[in-house]
Amino acid sequence: MDLSLKPEYRQFREEVREFLNESLTDDIRQAGRLSTSVFFDKERTMAWQKILHKKGWVAPHWPRQYGGTGWDVVQRSIFAEESLKADAPQLIPMGLQMCGPCIIGCGTPEQKEYYLPRILSGDDFWCQGYSEPNAGSDLASLQTTAVSDGDDYIVNGTKIWTTYAHYANKIFCLVRTDKQCKPQQGITFLLMDMDAPGITVEPIIGLDGVREQNTVFFDNVRVPKSNRIGAENEGWTVAKYLLMFERGGQEYAPGLHHYLKQIKAIARQQPNGFGGYLLEDPHFMRRLGEVEIEISALEFTENRIKAALGSGQSPGAVASMTKIVGTELSQKLTQLAVEAVGVAGLPLQLEALQPGSGVDPIGPDYALTVMPKYLNARATSIYGGSNEIQRGIIAKTVLGL
């Protein structure tokens, strides 16, 4: 797909570049550069969301009637590419990319009227209550219960790996409302306030030393039935609709190309131990070239998906394929980056990674984020449904196995 063919797209690209150049402040750009995860510095990311909301560009993939831009798939791609080049932080996805589309597709008119404007503005910060200590990839085995009590449910149980639960004021949850049926049945989709009595959040510190994940405990939490999305016991259908956006609602190729360029820049500066630079090492550059070919193949596949979406088709099982390839290529790239910087990537420098800290990094600037990105990328093939599960989906729905 050649995005430069149509003059209107070239004009749109210039409009996006001009807006980003004028609107991105130095501290917001720094937050984008220092990010080591798919999640970014909360304060500056939410400031960027409010700037985009004021412009009307905060949810490019939403229908125009609910606050979206009305852009086609090519325009959305251009915006994503230029945002990466400009070091703009990626917006927190749980509300805009997951819960919002789910409410649009499955919510009542009242739910859409209340929740969608607050998601767009950032007034509500969402987290996702899916996985449990004994229900990760086998999500249908979840045991958190919701017992009917008049106009409310009483919720008890535990959710784990809950990203940014310590910041969120809202959580969307899968709960079990019927135990006398098949695992995929008897599940209900609920929206909850994080400050409701009975909710406790405990931190999980990752390998990179960052608190991104949490465990959330529910002890007799009262939730109005009006906060239910879809019918009771039909939450699995709602969850699959949401997971389609979590797994296939993003493009991997632009971000992979961007990081590939950064690794090449490292290779131009990193000594190879023989009086030259890593860029002159044929073995390393061959491996980098192989990954670049794979990224290009993924890019063409994503372009075909965009063309299908533009004609109103659903990504379906192809979302599982791009999730597998995109996350595993991300892991390959982060491993090559670690090899490139060598011992310079070893120091743990949490303070230097905080935007605005003023702490100088130990060693070259380009090595600061390499190891934290590598550690965080280990999880990409697990969250959103592990890649083993994605391969099972492809085997069943595409290959008929």
C-alpha positions in Angstrom: 0.0 0.0 0.0 1.6 3.3 -1.2 0.3 6.0 1.1 1.9 8.7 -1.0 -0.1 8.1 -4.2 -3.0 10.3 -3.4 -2.4 14.1 -2.9 -5.0 14.3 -0.2 -3.0 11.8 1.9 0.2 13.8 1.4 -1.7 16.9 2.5 -3.1 15.1 5.5 0.4 13.9 6.5 1.6 17.5 6.5 -1.4 18.6 8.6 -0.6 15.9 11.2 3.1 16.8 11.3 2.3 20.5 11.8 -0.1 19.7 14.6 2.4 17.4 16.3 5.2 19.9 16.0 3.1 22.6 17.5 1.3 20.6 20.2 3.9 18.2 21.7 5.7 19.8 24.5 9.3 18.9 25.4 8.2 17.0 28.6 5.6 15.0 26.7 8.1 14.1 24.0 10.6 13.0 26.7 7.9 10.7 28.2 7.6 9.1 24.7 11.3 8.7 24.3 11.8 7.2 27.8 9.0 4.7 27.6 10.0 1.1 28.0 6.5 -0.4 27.7 3.3 -0.2 25.8 2.3 2.0 28.7 3.7 5.4 29.3 4.2 8.0 32.1 0.6 8.6 33.3 0.8 12.4 34.0 2.2 13.4 30.6 0.3 10.8 28.7 -3.0 12.0 30.1 -1.9 15.6 29.3 -1.4 14.5 25.7 -4.8 12.8 25.7 -6.4 16.1 26.7 -4.6 17.9 23.9 -5.8 15.4 21.4 -9.3 15.5 22.8 -9.4 19.2 22.4 -8.3 18.8 18.8 -10.9 16.0 18.2 -8.2 13.4 17.4 -8.2 11.3 20.5 -10.1 8.3 19.1 -9.3 7.9 15.4 -10.9 4.4 15.2 -14.2 5.4 16.9 -17.3 6.2 14.7 -17.7 9.9 14.2 -21.1 9.9 16.0 -19.4 8.9 19.2 -16.5 11.3 19.0 -14.2 9.7 16.5 -12.5 11.4 13.6 -14.1 9.8 10.6 -10.7 9.0 9.2 -10.2 6.1 6.9 -7.7 3.3 7.6 -4.9 5.1 5.6 -5.4 8.3 7.6 -5.3 6.4 10.8 -2.0 4.8 9.7 -0.5 8.1 8.8 -1.4 9.5 12.2 0.1 6.5 14.0 3.3 6.7 12.0 3.9 10.4 12.4 3.1 10.2 16.1 5.8 7.6 16.5 8.3 9.7 14.6 7.5 12.7 16.8 8.0 10.7 20.1 4.4 11.2 21.1 3.3 8.9 23.9 0.9 6.1 23.0 -2.4 6.7 24.8 -3.4 4.3 27.6 -5.4 1.7 25.7 -7.8 0.2 28.2 -10.4 2.9 27.8 -9.9 4.2 24.3 -9.0 0.9 22.5 -10.8 -1.7 24.6 -13.7 -0.6 26.9 -14.8 2.2 24.6 -15.3 0.1 21.5 -17.0 -2.5 23.6 -19.5 -0.1 25.0 -20.1 1.3 21.5 -20.8 -2.2 20.2 -22.6 -3.8 23.1 -23.7 -1.0 25.5 -27.1 0.6 26.1 -27.8 4.1 24.9 -27.6 5.3 28.5 -24.2 3.7 29.0 -22.9 5.2 25.7 -24.1 8.6 26.7 -22.4 8.5 30.2 -19.2 6.6 29.7 -18.0 7.4 26.2 -17.4 11.2 26.7 -15.6 10.5 30.0 -13.3 8.0 28.2 -12.5 10.5 25.5 -11.7 13.3 27.9 -9.7 11.1 30.2 -12.0 11.8 33.2 -12.3 8.1 33.6 -9.1 6.0 33.7 -9.9 2.3 33.1 -8.2 -1.0 33.9 -9.1 -4.5 32.8 -10.2 -7.2 35.2 -9.9 -10.4 33.2 -7.1 -12.7 34.4 -7.2 -14.5 37.8 -4.6 -16.4 39.8 -6.0 -19.7 38.3 -7.5 -18.3 35.1 -5.0 -16.7 32.7 -5.0 -18.0 29.1 -7.7 -20.3 30.2 -9.9 -17.3 31.0 -13.2 -19.3 30.9 -12.2 -21.0 34.2 -12.5 -17.7 36.1 -14.0 -17.9 39.5 -14.7 -14.4 40.6 -18.5 -14.4 41.4 -21.3 -12.0 41.1 -24.4 -13.0 43.1 -27.7 -11.2 42.3 -29.1 -9.1 45.1 -32.1 -7.0 44.0 -30.9 -4.3 41.6 -27.2 -5.1 42.4 -24.6 -7.8 42.2 -22.4 -8.8 45.1 -18.9 -9.5 43.7 -16.2 -11.6 45.4 -12.9 -12.8 44.1 -9.5 -11.8 42.7 -8.1 -10.4 39.5 -4.4 -10.4 38.7 -1.9 -8.7 36.3 -4.3 -5.8 36.3 -2.3 -3.0 34.5 -2.5 0.4 36.1 -5.2 -0.6 38.7 -3.4 1.7 41.1 -4.2 4.7 38.9 -7.6 3.6 37.6 -10.9 4.9 38.9 -12.9 2.4 36.8 -12.5 -1.3 36.0 -14.3 -3.6 33.5 -14.6 -7.1 34.7 -15.6 -10.6 33.8 -17.4 -12.3 36.6 -19.2 -15.7 37.0 -23.0 -15.4 37.5 -23.8 -19.1 36.9 -21.7 -22.1 37.9 -24.2 -24.7 36.6 -23.2 -24.6 32.9 -20.2 -24.8 30.5 -17.2 -22.6 31.4 -17.8 -20.1 28.6 -21.4 -19.7 29.7 -22.5 -18.2 33.0 -20.1 -15.2 32.7 -21.2 -11.6 32.9 -19.4 -8.4 31.9 -19.5 -5.6 34.6 -18.3 -2.0 34.9 -17.2 -1.0 38.4 -15.9 2.0 40.4 -12.5 1.3 41.8 -13.3 3.3 44.9 -16.3 1.0 45.7 -16.1 -0.4 49.3 -14.5 -3.8 49.3 -12.0 -3.3 46.5 -8.3 -3.6 47.5 -5.3 -3.1 45.1 -1.9 -4.7 45.9 1.2 -4.0 43.7 3.2 -6.5 41.5 6.7 -5.3 40.7 8.0 -6.4 37.3 11.4 -7.7 36.3 12.2 -4.1 35.2 11.5 -2.8 38.7 8.4 -1.0 37.7 4.9 -1.2 39.2 2.8 -1.7 36.2 0.7 -4.7 37.3 -1.4 -5.3 40.3 -3.6 -7.8 42.1 -7.2 -6.6 42.8 -9.3 -8.2 45.5 -13.1 -8.0 45.7 -14.8 -8.5 49.1 -18.6 -8.2 48.9 -18.4 -5.4 46.4 -21.9 -4.0 45.5 -22.3 -3.2 41.7 -25.5 -1.9 40.2 -27.0 -4.1 37.5 -27.2 -1.1 35.3 -23.4 -1.4 35.0 -23.7 -4.7 33.1 -22.7 -4.7 29.5 -24.9 -7.1 27.5 -27.2 -9.7 29.0 -26.5 -11.7 32.2 -24.5 -14.9 31.5 -23.5 -13.6 28.0 -20.4 -11.8 29.0 -18.2 -14.3 27.1 -19.6 -12.9 23.8 -18.9 -9.4 25.0 -15.4 -10.4 26.0 -14.6 -11.9 22.7 -15.7 -8.7 21.0 -13.4 -6.7 23.2 -10.5 -9.1 22.7 -10.8 -8.6 19.0 -9.8 -5.0 19.5 -7.1 -5.8 22.1 -5.4 -8.4 19.8 -6.0 -6.9 16.4 -6.9 -3.3 17.0 -3.3 -2.1 16.7 -0.7 -2.1 14.0 2.7 -3.6 15.0 4.7 -2.8 11.9 5.1 1.0 12.4 6.4 0.6 15.9 8.7 -2.3 14.8 10.1 -0.2 12.0 10.7 2.7 14.4 12.6 0.6 16.9 14.6 -1.1 14.1 15.8 2.4 13.0 16.8 3.1 16.6 18.8 -0.2 16.8 20.6 0.8 13.5 21.4 4.1 15.1 22.9 2.3 18.1 24.9 0.1 15.8 26.4 3.2 14.2 27.7 4.4 17.6 28.5 1.2 19.5 32.1 0.0 19.3 32.5 -3.6 17.9 35.7 -4.3 19.9 37.9 -4.3 16.8 38.4 -0.6 16.3 35.2 -0.1 14.4 31.5 0.0 15.0 28.8 -2.6 15.3 27.3 -1.5 12.0 30.4 -3.1 10.4 29.7 -6.5 12.0 28.3 -8.7 9.2 26.8 -11.3 11.5 24.9 -8.8 13.6 23.7 -6.9 10.5 22.6 -10.1 8.8 20.4 -10.9 11.8 19.0 -7.4 11.8 18.3 -7.6 8.1 16.4 -10.9 8.6 14.1 -9.3 11.2 13.6 -6.3 8.9 12.4 -8.6 6.1 9.9 -10.2 8.6 8.7 -6.8 9.6 8.1 -5.8 6.0 6.1 -9.0 5.5 4.0 -8.2 8.5 3.5 -4.7 7.2 2.1 -6.0 3.9 -0.2 -8.3 5.8 -1.5 -5.4 8.0 -2.1 -3.4 4.9 -4.3 -6.1 3.5 -6.1 -6.1 6.8 -6.6 -2.4 6.6 -8.0 -2.7 3.1 -10.5 -5.3 4.4 -11.5 -3.2 7.3 -12.0 -0.3 5.0 -14.6 -2.3 3.2 -16.4 -3.2 6.4 -14.9 -6.7 7.1 -13.9 -8.0 10.5 -10.3 -9.0 11.1 -11.5 -12.2 12.7 -8.7 -14.8 13.2 -6.2 -12.7 11.3 -6.0 -10.6 14.5 -4.5 -13.6 16.2 -1.9 -14.0 13.4 -0.7 -10.4 13.6 -0.7 -10.6 17.4 1.6 -13.6 17.2 4.0 -12.2 14.6 4.0 -8.7 16.0 4.8 -9.6 19.5 7.4 -12.2 18.6 9.2 -9.8 16.3 9.2 -7.2 19.1 10.9 -9.8 21.3 13.5 -10.5 18.6 14.2 -6.8 18.2 14.6 -6.1 21.9 17.0 -9.1 22.2 19.1 -7.7 19.3 19.1 -4.3 21.1 20.4 -5.9 24.3 23.2 -7.6 22.4 24.0 -4.3 20.7 24.6 -2.3 23.8 26.3 -5.1 25.8 27.3 -4.3 29.3 26.0 -0.7 28.9 22.5 -2.1 29.3 23.2 -3.7 32.7 22.7 -0.8 35.2 19.2 -0.5 36.7 18.4 3.2 36.3 14.8 3.7 37.4 15.2 7.4 38.4 16.8 8.3 35.0 13.8 6.8 33.3 11.4 9.2 35.0 10.6 12.1 32.7 11.7 15.4 34.3 13.9 13.7 36.9 17.1 15.4 35.6 19.1 12.3 36.5 21.9 11.6 34.0 22.1 8.1 32.8 25.1 5.8 33.5 26.7 5.1 30.1 25.5 6.2 26.7 22.0 7.7 26.4 21.0 5.2 23.8 21.5 2.3 26.2 19.2 3.6 28.9 15.9 2.1 27.8 17.2 -1.1 26.1 17.2 -3.6 29.0 13.9 -2.4 30.5 12.3 -2.7 27.0 13.7 -6.2 26.7 12.3 -7.3 30.1 8.9 -5.8 29.4 8.7 -7.4 26.0 8.8 -10.8 27.6 5.1 -10.3 28.5 3.9 -9.3 25.0 3.4 -12.9 23.9 1.4 -13.6 27.0 -1.1 -10.8 27.6 -4.1 -10.4 25.4 -4.3 -14.2 25.2 -1.0 -16.1 25.0 0.5 -16.8 21.6 -0.2 -20.5 22.2 -3.9 -19.7 22.6 -3.7 -17.6 19.4 -2.3 -20.5 17.5 -5.1 -22.6 18.8 -7.6 -20.1 17.5 -6.0 -20.1 14.0 -5.9 -23.9 14.0 -9.6 -24.2 14.8 -11.1 -21.3 12.9 -8.9 -21.2 9.8 -7.4 -24.6 9.4 -10.4 -26.5 10.7 -8.4 -28.7 13.0 
